[in-house]
Amino acid sequence: MSSNIKIFRLDYSGSFEEIAPENLLNNLTLFNVLIFYIPDLKRMYVWMGKKAVQSLKRHIPQIRGSISRTYPELKILRNITIESGLEPPEFLNIIGFEEEILKSNIKKLEVRLLPVLSEISRLKEKSDKFFIANNYGEAIELAQKIVNLARDIKDDSLEQDQINFINEAHIRARASEMLNEIEMVCREKTKKFNQLVEAEKYEEARIIVKEFKQKYADKYNLSSIPLAQQLLLKEENMVYRLKIEQDRFLKDIDNFFEKFGESTNLIVLKGTKKFLATIHKSSLKYLDNKIKDKMNLLKSKYLSVINDLCNDLSNLSDSALECIEKGEFPKALRIYEEIVQNLELNNS
């Protein structure tokens, strides 16, 4: 056998396990898929057993990429796939087996398995179909029968092969159950989210999505589930739309602050009063307190100006009464006209 050769056994998840060269013959079975890497040639061989099932074979196109990612130091210039019984001389020379020895070993396995081989083949074909169709419960049940048959004929390799298959099926079954649960919850959350958005209860809508992400984001890649991705996108678009509206209101509030800085005449006060009445209801639906805080500042400033105005009116009223007492009626009339003009604010 070539020195430094690396040998791996493919499993049903698409990953692989390195095996020692001294255990090679025991792994050249009817059902295994083995990977040989030859450092001197920078070449990879994929060897398929005669009875290797489709759920193993379907990973073969990805093996080269998987090996390169797991072992970046292994440079692969060429990869070759070989079926059992059709091994070229160069391959046999590399692994250190004569053709007759390898064929004899495979033949012994076939003869030893002959009484149950057809049953195993039938069960493996059915379990493989169930596995590919995501019907993991049926696949596990059939694989367990194969495990029992393998124990009857003392085929440790086949037994381990099916145990690995069962373990992978269990993992995928749990993932499938989780996916079904997430999709069901997504439908419920999306319906509730839409109802809350329609009712302009945006904070409650955002909390629904936040709780959903907290529960499932660490358990599953939500971006890979269309229903979940749709819900997350709905929330993202809602927040973006509200931010645009909020920024517009904040700008309007800033404009009124500027007007107060320039003047506090009757027109400005009327406009502020109308604006505060309009924005109050709108501000309640936004997702943070920026608008409420700024609105309260504007309202405080507005009330302060109104309070000053009321004090001024009170002083004017006192002045008008003094004028009447002195008999200065034209002056008192002018003062009352000023008072009436200012009081129009209350009827605006």
C-alpha positions in Angstrom: 0.0 0.0 0.0 1.2 3.5 -0.8 2.6 5.4 2.2 0.7 8.2 3.8 -2.5 7.1 2.1 -5.7 8.3 3.9 -8.8 6.2 3.9 -12.3 7.4 4.9 -15.7 5.7 5.2 -18.7 7.8 4.0 -21.8 7.9 6.3 -25.4 8.8 5.7 -25.1 12.4 6.8 -22.5 13.0 4.1 -19.6 13.3 6.6 -16.9 10.7 6.8 -14.8 8.8 9.3 -11.1 8.0 8.9 -10.2 4.3 9.1 -6.8 2.8 9.7 -5.1 1.0 6.8 -5.0 -2.3 8.8 -8.8 -2.3 8.9 -9.2 -1.7 5.2 -10.1 -5.2 4.2 -12.9 -5.4 6.8 -14.4 -2.2 5.3 -14.3 -3.3 1.7 -17.8 -4.6 2.0 -20.9 -4.9 -0.2 -22.5 -1.8 1.4 -19.7 0.7 2.1 -18.5 3.7 0.2 -14.8 4.4 0.9 -12.6 7.4 0.0 -8.9 7.0 -0.7 -6.6 10.0 -0.8 -3.1 9.5 -2.3 -0.8 12.4 -1.3 1.9 11.7 -3.8 -0.5 11.9 -6.7 -2.9 14.4 -5.1 -5.6 12.1 -6.3 -8.8 10.9 -4.7 -10.6 7.6 -5.4 -14.2 6.9 -4.3 -14.9 3.2 -4.1 -18.5 1.9 -4.0 -19.6 -1.4 -2.7 -21.9 -3.6 -4.9 -24.9 -3.0 -2.6 -24.2 0.6 -1.6 -27.6 2.3 -1.3 -28.7 5.5 -3.0 -28.8 7.5 0.3 -25.0 7.0 0.4 -24.3 7.4 -3.3 -26.1 10.7 -3.5 -23.4 12.3 -1.4 -20.6 11.2 -3.8 -20.7 14.4 -6.0 -20.1 16.5 -2.9 -17.2 14.4 -1.4 -14.4 16.3 -3.1 -15.7 19.6 -1.7 -16.3 18.2 1.8 -12.8 16.7 1.9 -11.2 20.0 0.9 -13.2 21.9 3.5 -12.4 19.5 6.3 -8.8 18.9 5.3 -7.7 22.0 3.4 -4.1 20.7 3.4 -5.2 17.8 1.1 -4.9 19.1 -2.4 -7.0 17.1 -4.9 -6.1 17.5 -8.6 -8.2 14.6 -9.7 -11.0 12.4 -8.3 -12.1 9.0 -9.7 -15.1 6.9 -8.8 -14.8 3.1 -8.9 -17.4 0.4 -8.5 -16.6 -2.8 -6.7 -15.4 -5.5 -9.1 -14.2 -3.0 -11.7 -11.1 -1.8 -9.9 -8.2 -0.8 -12.3 -4.7 -2.2 -11.7 -3.3 1.1 -10.6 -5.9 1.4 -7.8 -5.2 -2.2 -6.6 -1.5 -1.4 -6.6 -2.1 1.7 -4.5 -4.2 0.0 -1.9 -1.9 -3.0 -1.8 -4.4 -5.8 -2.7 -4.2 -8.2 -5.6 -7.4 -8.4 -7.7 -8.1 -12.0 -6.8 -7.7 -11.4 -3.1 -10.2 -8.5 -3.3 -12.7 -10.4 -5.4 -12.3 -13.5 -3.2 -13.1 -11.4 -0.1 -16.2 -9.9 -1.7 -17.3 -13.3 -2.9 -17.0 -14.7 0.6 -19.2 -11.9 1.9 -21.8 -12.6 -0.8 -21.8 -16.4 0.0 -22.0 -15.7 3.7 -24.9 -13.4 3.2 -26.6 -15.5 0.5 -29.4 -16.8 2.8 -30.4 -13.4 3.8 -28.9 -11.2 1.1 -32.1 -10.9 -0.9 -34.1 -10.0 2.3 -31.5 -7.4 3.3 -31.4 -6.0 -0.2 -35.2 -5.7 -0.2 -35.3 -4.1 3.2 -32.4 -1.7 2.4 -34.1 -0.6 -0.8 -37.4 0.1 1.0 -35.7 1.9 3.9 -33.7 3.9 1.5 -36.8 5.1 -0.3 -38.5 6.0 3.0 -35.3 7.9 4.1 -35.2 9.9 0.9 -39.0 10.6 1.1 -38.4 11.9 4.7 -40.5 9.1 6.2 -37.9 8.5 8.9 -40.1 6.4 11.2 -40.6 3.7 8.5 -36.9 3.8 7.5 -35.8 3.3 11.1 -38.1 0.3 11.6 -36.8 -1.4 8.5 -33.2 -0.6 9.3 -33.6 -2.2 12.8 -34.7 -5.4 11.0 -31.5 -5.3 9.0 -29.5 -4.7 12.2 -31.0 -7.9 13.6 -30.2 -9.9 10.4 -26.6 -8.5 10.5 -26.3 -9.8 14.1 -27.6 -13.2 13.0 -24.8 -13.6 10.4 -22.3 -11.8 12.6 -21.6 -9.0 10.1 -20.4 -6.2 12.3 -19.8 -3.9 9.4 -23.3 -4.1 8.2 -24.7 -3.8 11.7 -22.7 -0.6 12.3 -23.7 0.7 8.9 -27.4 0.4 9.8 -26.9 1.8 13.3 -25.3 4.8 11.7 -28.3 5.0 9.3 -30.7 4.8 12.2 -28.9 7.5 14.1 -29.0 9.8 11.1 -32.7 9.1 10.5 -33.4 10.0 14.2 -31.5 13.3 13.8 -33.4 14.1 10.6 -36.7 13.1 12.1 -36.2 15.5 15.0 -35.3 18.2 12.6 -38.4 17.5 10.5 -40.6 17.7 13.6 -39.0 21.0 14.5 -39.6 22.3 11.0 -43.2 21.3 11.1 -43.7 23.0 14.4 -42.0 26.2 13.3 -44.1 26.3 10.1 -47.3 25.8 12.2 -46.3 28.6 14.6 -45.4 30.8 11.7 -48.9 30.6 10.3 -50.4 31.5 13.6 -48.0 34.3 14.3 -48.4 35.8 10.8 -52.1 35.9 11.1 -51.9 37.6 14.5 -49.2 40.0 13.2 -51.4 41.1 10.3 -54.4 41.7 12.7 -52.2 43.8 15.0 -50.7 45.9 12.2 -54.2 46.5 10.7 -55.3 47.7 14.2 -52.1 49.9 14.3 -50.8 48.0 17.4 -47.3 48.0 16.1 -45.5 47.4 19.4 -47.6 44.3 20.1 -46.9 43.1 16.5 -43.1 43.5 17.0 -43.2 41.7 20.4 -44.9 38.7 18.6 -42.0 38.4 16.2 -39.4 39.0 18.9 -40.7 36.2 21.0 -40.8 33.9 17.9 -37.1 34.6 17.2 -36.1 34.1 20.8 -37.7 30.7 20.9 -36.6 29.3 17.5 -33.6 31.2 16.2 -31.0 29.1 18.1 -32.7 25.8 17.2 -33.1 26.3 13.4 -31.9 28.5 10.6 -35.1 30.6 10.2 -33.9 32.2 7.0 -34.0 28.8 5.3 -37.8 28.4 6.1 -39.9 30.4 3.7 -42.8 31.0 6.1 -40.4 32.2 8.8 -38.5 34.4 6.4 -41.8 35.9 5.3 -42.8 36.8 8.9 -39.4 38.3 9.7 -39.5 40.4 6.5 -43.0 41.6 7.4 -41.7 42.9 10.7 -38.6 44.4 9.1 -40.8 46.3 6.5 -43.2 47.5 9.2 -40.3 48.9 11.3 -38.8 50.6 8.2 -42.1 52.1 7.2 -42.8 53.4 10.7 -39.3 54.9 10.9 -39.9 56.9 7.8 -43.3 58.2 9.1 -41.7 58.9 12.5 -38.8 60.9 11.0 -41.4 63.0 9.1 -43.3 63.8 12.4 -40.0 64.6 14.2 -39.1 67.0 11.4 -42.6 68.7 11.8 -42.1 69.0 15.5 -38.6 70.6 15.0 -40.2 73.1 12.6 -42.7 74.2 15.2 -39.9 74.6 17.7 -38.1 76.9 15.2 -41.3 78.9 14.8 -41.6 79.4 18.5 -38.0 80.6 18.5 -38.9 83.2 15.9 -42.3 84.3 17.1 -45.2 83.5 19.5 -47.9 85.4 17.6 -51.5 84.2 17.4 -51.0 82.4 14.1 -48.1 80.3 15.4 -50.1 79.5 18.5 -53.1 78.4 16.5 -51.0 76.2 14.3 -49.2 74.6 17.2 -52.5 73.8 19.0 -53.9 72.2 15.9 -50.7 70.2 15.3 -50.5 68.9 18.8 -54.1 67.7 18.6 -53.3 65.9 15.3 -50.0 64.3 16.3 -51.1 63.0 19.8 -53.0 60.1 18.4 -50.4 59.3 15.8 -47.5 59.3 18.3 -49.1 56.5 20.3 -48.5 53.9 17.6 -44.7 54.3 17.1 -42.1 51.9 18.4 -40.0 54.3 20.6 -40.6 57.4 22.7 -38.8 59.9 20.5 -42.0 61.4 19.1 -43.7 61.3 22.6 -40.7 63.0 24.2 -40.4 65.7 21.6 -44.2 66.3 21.5 -44.2 66.7 25.3 -41.5 69.3 25.1 -43.4 71.1 22.4 -46.6 70.9 24.4 -44.8 72.2 27.5 -43.4 75.1 25.6 -46.9 75.8 24.1 -48.5 75.7 27.5 -45.8 78.0 28.9 -46.6 80.5 26.2 -50.3 80.2 26.7 -49.8 80.7 30.5 -47.8 83.9 29.8 -50.6 85.0 27.4 -53.2 84.4 30.1 -51.2 86.4 32.6 -51.0 89.2 30.0 -54.8 89.0 29.4 -55.3 89.2 33.1 -53.1 92.3 33.4 -54.9 93.8 30.4 -58.3 93.2 32.0 -57.1 94.8 35.2 -55.9 97.8 33.1 -59.3 98.1 31.3 -61.1 98.1 34.6 -58.9 100.9 35.9 -59.6 102.9 32.7 -63.3 102.5 33.2 -63.1 103.6 36.8 -61.2 106.7 35.6 -63.7 107.3 32.9 -61.2 106.6 30.1 -63.7 104.6 28.0 -62.0 104.8 24.6 -58.8 103.5 26.1 -60.7 100.7 27.9 -62.5 99.8 24.7 -59.1 99.4 22.9 -57.8 97.2 25.7 -60.9 95.0 25.5 -60.6 94.7 21.7 -57.0 93.4 22.3 -58.3 91.0 24.8 -61.0 89.6 22.4 -58.4 89.3 19.7 -56.2 87.2 21.9 -59.1 85.1 23.1 -59.8 83.9 19.6 -57.1 81.3 20.2 -59.5 79.4 22.5 -62.0 79.1 19.7 -59.5 78.0 17.0 
